[in-house]
Amino acid sequence: MTAEQRLDLVAPSGDRVTLTLPGTAPVSSVAAAVRFAGGSHGTGFQIGPRGYHDFASTHVAPAVTTDRFLVHGREVVVAEARDGESSFATLIGAYHELMTVYAGPAPRRDRVFSLFNSLRVDDRVAGMVVAPRSATLLDAMSEHVVVVVRDFGTVSVPGPRQAHDHVPAHAGAPTRHGEVWKVALPGASRAPADHTFVLGCAAGVAEVRLSSSPHRTDRERLDWLDGIGVAWEAA
């Protein structure tokens, strides 16, 4: 593959993530996640494009809306799964949506309001930046950015705090921008789609899961993997 496309993304922390992808296959989705914790309290959030909440409540966990209200001028929508096993609340930004998931029925409005009220949210075209307000004493424990490329695979880029946990101690196989390690999933066959590939570059790490789509061959996907480059730059 000689053509390349470059994605310049903003992580939840505000750091910049540059992803170089070989070829011109369309990017079908870009999402992110961040987890805040302090003491015994921890809360995780997922960030997706506009329509993220509606897609989840229609296709992931069919749900009905139970509440809507404003937090700092932005709408928050609460929905409860029809089976009562889960619920989720989503803050709607100009470009992205910020979602958190609860086990069981939807919590009371004051609990959801308090959670979103504790955050500072800056929604940008390249990504949504989310941070706890200083009075909460919460800290960001983990974050990652996820990019899905049609018929090729999923690239998950962890933040610097987690990156070192992903890279094996031994040397990997060389790639165009770094090195790669292959990790078999439980019950894996020899197929590339049954493995996780850890990609290490000079300024970032990624975990890549290759697609099993019939529209591309395994050879094409492995060549695509070889040309991926990732760089994480502090804000």
Secondary structure, DSSP 8 states (H G I E B T S, - for coil): ---EEEEEEE-TTS-EEEEEEES---EEEEEEEEEEEETTEEEEEEEEETTHHHHIIIIIS-EEEEEEEEETTEEEEEEEETTSSEEEEEEE-SSEEEEEEEESS---HHHHHHHHHTEEEEEETTEEEEEE-GGG--EEEEEEEEEEETTTEEEEEE-HHHHHHHS-SS--EE-SSEEEEEEE-TT--SSGGGEEEEEEETBEEEEEEE---TTS-HHHHHHHHHT-EEEEE--
